[in-house]
Amino acid sequence: MSPIIILSVFIAYTILLFGVTYITSRKATGETFFIGNKVSPWYVVAYGMIGSLLSGVTFMSVPGWVKDTQFSYMVMVAGYFVGYSAIATILLPLYYRLNLTSIYSYLEQRFGFWTYKTGAGFFLLSRTLGASLRMFLVVNVFQVFVFDAWGVPFWVTVLIFITLIILYTYKGGIKTIVWTDTLQTTFMLLGVVLTILFICNNLNISLRDMISQIWHSDSSNMIVTDWHAKNNFLKYFLGGVFISITMTGLDQEMMQKTLSCRNLHEAQINMFTFSSLLIFVNLMFLFLGAVLLIYVNTHSVQVATTDALFPTIALQYLSPLAGIVFLVGLISAAYPSADGALTSLTTSFCIDFLNFNKLNKIAEARKQKIRYTVHVSIAFVMLLAIIIFREINDKAVIDKIFTIAGYTYGPLLGFFSFGLFTSLKVRDKLVPFVAISSPIACYILSTYSAQWLGGYKFGFELLLINGMLTFLGLFLIRRN
């Protein structure tokens, strides 16, 4: 597919996105940006959150991941459902009762200043790294298939994407994102479904026969019983439970959308609906991965990495229409992860570090100007991070993100668990040392686990261990 066609598809989609943005951002205020005036329909939020959670990482990495881990990822998805149920019944009632804009404000009320700032700081670090990695994956596709042919430097490509995201989020904020995510989730799912149909047609296999072939192949294996394997079913299940709790329930980006619902009851319905839909959507992505592998084996397609599997087949081997469908799906998966991250990072920095909710004497226009400055500054940090990631990228991006989450979300899990399930106070000034020590201990444990534990390798259960170490550390610095 020619670079001109690819660029034209991107421009057309972006124009459509800005049309939605114009409609939703009219008469926007600070409350609109932060919590969408608390009028977001729960079903719109639930549907749009699928695109936010999956993003370009799932769109490209998970299908390629099937090659190495088969369908074992579905065990983790089952764990997700349990984790989301905990969010709906434990965390959401807390957030609504305290009427929080930033969920990390709870830490100040429960423990004190230093715990609050440490928790918010870990979120800023986690989400900046995660969102930058997700965006890097998508931008790199456009760089390879479009801008390299024109001699455009990678940093210019990133700057273009970042600028577009700034323009359609800086005013409407969470209200705009709730509706644009709905549009983008639709196009992303259509991209998956249509790609499966295109490949079946190319291979002259009916969809029913394709399902039967995958069902009876090794790719459909979900249960891995080898205790030493990273994708052991119990590790994956427990990892799924706590990854969902931390990366959704303790994540400002995901909770900011949920807290824009009208009330607690609707927010809980949103969470249960979202988690149920996510099971079928992830199964569909894994099925796409198996279909792509069948195509690769049939046509002897050579790809450098698993992340390149989907774009290579869609843009170089299938019809131009299939390539366009892939591009629209990829763009639709890319924008939600970046726009939501940028908005939530801006919210957290303004509320948690600039104390916007306490500055009642400052005029709204002054607050708005400060918010715009923060918005652009965080976007610049993401720009630098993406450029750095391109230099060090050496394995599947999805694995990187979950690895990072295991280290940076662990202290948040420990903080909130200690606050919710104990009535103990802590020596607030010592909390940052506990939060830093726990990830370091987990890194050492993960590095030498094979030597120390008879070949055992940690998977995503490292997140749980990180949280437990933080919990233990808080207990050791408790106050009488």
N, C-alpha and C positions, 0 to 999 in steps of 0.2 A: 504494500500500500504506500502511495506516495506521501511525502511529508506535507504537501499542500492539503490533501484530503484530511489527514490527521489534525492539522492545525484548524481547518475549517470546522470540523466536528467540535473541537474544543471551544472555539469562539461562539458557535451557535448555542451550545449548551450553557456557556457562561452568560450569554445575553438572556436566555430563559431564566436563569437563576437570579439575575439582577432584576428581572421583572417581578418575580415573587418578592424579592427584597424591598422593592419600592412600595409595594402594596402593604407589606407588614410593618414597615418602619415609620410610617407616617405618624406624626404626633407622639413620637417616642420620648420617654423620659428616663431618668435614672432607674426608676422602679421597673420600667419596661426592659431595660438592658439587663438588670440583675435577676429579676424573678418573673418577667413577662406579665406583670400586673396580677399574677396569680389567677389567670383566666384561661389557661391552656386546656383544651379538651383532652381528657386522659387517653382516649383512643388514638389521637394524633401523636401524643408524646410517646406512647407505647410503640407504635409503628415506626416512628422516626428514630427511636433509640436503637433499633436494629442496625440501621446504617451507621450510627455513631459507634456502636460497639465493634462491629465487624470491620469496617473501614477498608482501605486498600490492602491492608495486611492480609486479611482473610480472603479477599478477592483474588490475591495472587499466591500467597504463601501456603494457605491450607490445602488447595488442590495439589500443589507440588509436594506437600508434606505427606500425602497419601503414599507416595513412593517409598518412604522410609518407615512410616508408622501405621500404614493401613487405616482402618476406621477406628483405631483405638482412641482417637480424640473424642468420640461420642461418649466415652465413659466420663471424660472431663466435663462434657456438656451436661450430663446427668447430675454431676456435682454442682454445676452452675445453678440448676433449678433449685436445689436444696439451699444454696447460698442466697438466691434471690428471695426465697420464702422467708429466710431469716431477716433479710433487709426489710421486707414488707411488714413483718410482725414485731420486730425489735427496734430497728433504727428509725424508720419513718415516723412512728408515733413520737419518738423522742424529738426529732427535728421539727415536727409540726407543733408539738407542745411548747417548745422553746421559741417558735417563730423565727427560725434561723435563716439568714441569707447565705452566709458562709457556714458550712457545717463544722468548721474548726473552731468557731466561737464557743462551742460546747466545752472544749478543752480548757478555755480560760475560766469558765464558770465552775468547772469541776476541779481543776488542779491549780491553775494560776498562769501568770504571764509567760514564763519560759516554756512551759509545756505547750501552750497555745501557739507561740511563735515557732517552736520546733516542729509541731505537727503541720502547720501551714507551710513551713519551709520545705519539709519533705514532700508535700504535695507538689509544690512549685517545681522541685527538682524532678520528681517522678513524671509529672505530666509533660514538662518541657522535653525531657528525653524521649518519652513514649510517642508524643505527637510528632516530634521531629523525625523519628525513625519511620513512622507511618508515612509521613509526607515525602520523605526521601525516596521511599520505594516507588511511589507514583511518579514523582518528578523525574526520577532516573529513567523511567520508561520513555517519557516524552523526550528526554535528552538524547537517548540512544536512537530512537526511531524518527525524530524530527530535527532537533536543534543541532545535533552533531553534524548532520548533512549540510547545514548552513554555516557551520563554524561558530555558532553562538556558545560562549562560555557557560559552564554549568551554573555559576553563581548568578548569571543574568536570568537563566530559566527559573531558578528558585525565587529570585526577586519578583518576577512576573506573578508567580503563584501567590506569594506572600502578599503582594500589593492587592491582588484581586480579593483575597480573603479579608484583608483589612477593610476594603471599601464596602463589602456587603455585610459586615458585622459591627462596624464601629458605632452605628447609631441604634439599630433595632435590637442588637444583642440576642438574648435568649428567646425573645418572642419571634424574631426572624428565623433563628436556627430551628426552632420547633417545627416551623412550616417548611423550610427548605430541606430539612432532613427527611421529611415525609416524601417530598418530590424525589430526593436522591435515593432513598431506600427503594422506591418503586423502580427506578431505572437500573439500579444495581441488581435487583432480583430478576428483572426482565433480561438483563445481560447474561445471567447464569442460565436461565431456562432456555433462552434462544440459542446460546452457544451449544448446549447439550443437543438440541434438536438439529443444529447445523452439522455437528460432528456425526450424529447418527445417520443423517442423510448422506454425508460424504462417504461413510463406510458402508452404506446400503444395509443398515441394520435398523430394525424397528425399535422404538423405545422399549417395548415390552421385552424384546430379545436382549437388549442392552442391559436392562435391569436384571434379567435372569443370568446373564453372563457374569456380571459383577457380583451378584449374590453368591455364585458358586466359585468365585475366584478367591485368591489369598487376600486381595485388597479389602474385602469386606470383614476381615477379622477385627473384632473389637476388643476381645479379652486377651491380655498378655499376663500370664501367670508367673513369669520369671521375676523373682523378687529383686534381682540385681538390675533389671532393666529400668530405664528412666520412665518408660511408659507402662510400667506395671499397673494393673487396673485399680488397685487400692491407692497407689500414689496419685494416679490421675484423678480418681474420684475426690479424694481429700483435697488435692490441689485445686480442683474445680470449685469446691465449696468455698475455700478461703480466698481464691483469686476473685471470685464473683463478689464476695463480701467486701474485699479491700478495693478492687479496681472499679466497683460500682457503688457499693454502699458507703465507702469511706473516700470516695472520689468526688470532688466538687463539681467536675464537669457533668457527670451522670446524674448526680443528685440535684444539681441546679435545674435541670429540665424537669425532674420529677416534682420538685418543690414549686414549680410554676403551675401545677394542677390546682384546681379550685379548693380542694380540701383533702384531708387525710384519707377518707374513704376512696375518693377517686384516684389518689396517688397509689394506694394499695392495689386497686383493680388494675391500674396501669402496670405495676410491677409484675403481678401474676400473669397478665396477658402477654407482656413482653417476654417473660421467661418461657412461657409455653410456645410462643411463636419461634423463639430462638432455637429450640430443639429441631424443628423441621427445617429451618433455614440452614443450620450447620450441617444437617444430614444431606441437604441438597448440594452444598459446597463440596462435601467429601465425595458425593456421587460424581460431581463434575470432575474432581481430581482423578477418580478411577477411569472415567471416560477419556480424559486427556492421556492417561497412561496407555490405554488400549490403542489410541490413535498413534502415539509415539512408537509403540511396538510394531504396529502395522506398517507404518511408513518409514521406520528407522530414523526418526528425527533426533538430532543431536542438540542438547542444550547444555550450557556451562553450569547453571545452578538450577535448583528446584524453583526458585522465584521467577526464573525466566521461562518456565514451561508454558504457562498460559499465554503470555504476550507473544512468544515466538510462534506458536501454532496459530493463534488468532490473526496475527498481522502478516505472517509470511506464508502460511499454508492453506488457510481457508479462504472463502470468497471475500471480496471487498465489503459486502454487507455484514458478514460475520465480524470483520475487523472493526467496522463502525460500531456494531453492537458492543464489542469488547471495550472500545474506547469510551463509549457513553457509560457503560457499567463501571469502568475504572475511575473515571472522573467523578461519578456519583458516589463511589466508595471513598474517594480521596478527600473531597470537600468536607464531609461531616466530621471526620476525625480532626481536621485542622481548625475549622471554624469553632467547634465546641471547645476545643482545647484553648484557643486564643481567648475566647470569651470567659471561660472559667478561670484561667490564669489572671486575666485582668480583674475579674471579680475578687478573687482571693487576695491579690496584692492590694487592691483598693480597700477592701473591708478589713483584712487581717493585718496589714502593715501600715496603711495610711489612715485607718480608723474612720472610714467614710460614714459608718452608721452612728458615729459619735460627734460628727462635725455639723451639727444642726445650724450653727451660726454662719457657715459659709454658703454663699449663694449657689443656687443650682447651676448657673452658668459657669461658675468657677470650678465646681466639682466636675462638670462635664469636660472642661478643658483639661483638667488633671487626668481624667479617665482616658481621654483621647491620647494623651502623652504616654501613659502607661501601656495602652493598647499597642501603639506603634513600637515602643521600646521592647516589649516582649516579642513582638513579631521579628524584630531585628535579632534578638537572641536566638530565636528559632532558625532564622536564616543562617547564622553562623554554625549552629549545631548540625544542620543538614549538610552543609559543605564539609564539615569535619567527618560526618558519618560516611560520606562517599569515599573518603580516603581509607577508612578502616573496615568497611563492609567485607565480611569474610564468611558469613553463614546465613541461614534462613532468618529473615528479619523477625518473623514471629517468635522465634526462639530467643532472640535478643531482648525483645520487649518483655516477655514473661520472666526472663532471667533478671532484668533490671527491676521488675515489679517485686520479685522475691526479696530483693535487698532494700528497696526504698519504701515499699508499702508495708513491710513487716512491722516497723515501729508504730505506724498508725494502727495496725491491728492490735498491737499490745496496749497502746494508749486507750483506745475505745473499750477494749475488753476489760481492762482494769477499772475503768471508770464506770462501766455498766454493771459489772458482776461483783464489785467489792464496794465497800463504803469507806475505804482507807484514803487518807491523805498522803501526799508525798512531799519530799523536800524539792520544791519546784526548781531551784537553781541547778540541781544535779541531773535533771531529766535530760538535757541535751547530751550529756556524757553517756547515759544509758542508750539513747537513740542512736548514737554513733557506734558504740561498742557492739551492739547486737548485729548489725550488718557485717562488721569486720569479722566477728566470730563465725558468722555463717559462711563468709567467703573462705576462711581458713578451713572450716569443716568440709565445705564442698570440694576444695582443692585437694585435700588429703584423704577424703573418705575412702577411696579405693584401697589405699595403703593401710589405713587404720581399721577399716571395717570389713576386711576380707573380700574386696572387690565390689562392695556396695557403692552405687552412684546415686547421688541425690537428684531428684527431679523437681517438680513444682511443689512438693511437700516442704521444700526449704522455706517457703513463705510462712508456713505454720510454725516451723522451728524458730524462725526470726521473731515472729510475734510472741512465742512463748518465752524466748530469752528476754525480750523487752518487758513482758509481764513480770518475769522473775526479777529483773533489774529494778522495776518500780516497787516491787514488794520489799526489796532489800533497802531501798531508800525511803521507806514509809515513815510517817511521823506518828508519834503516839497520840 
